[in-house]
């Protein structure tokens, strides 16, 4: 369901399966337990997610608010199918940048630090 790892100073959250009310609560707890209050860069990879309901969008927005409070940045990767349309309609892309892959996001963020 959720695999979290660090890549330098970026916290990468890889999600898998369906994201509904139950799983979004588990994901929130997992992210919180592993990040505390210090993570400023987060990538949420959705390339292995088949379905997401509104609680999944709420979970993403909650992580966005936490990172924004720390003056950090967050990105979404691997968005496909119906999620792409829903994220466009919801206006999510106005506040959160999307990339095709985790590597694409890492590459851009590293080039901004140079």
JOLINFEN-V478917 format. One line per field, one symbol per residue. burial: I if it has 9 or more other ideal C-beta (glycine too) atoms within 8 Angstrom, else O. A space follows every 50 residues. Layout:
BEGIN
burial->???
END
This chain:
BEGIN
burial->OIOIOOOOOIIIIIIOIOIIOOIIIIIIOIIOOOIOOOIIIIIIIIIIIO OIIOIIIIIIIIIIOOIIOIOIIIIIIIIOOOIIOIIOOOOIIOOIIIIO IIOIIIOIIIOOOO
END
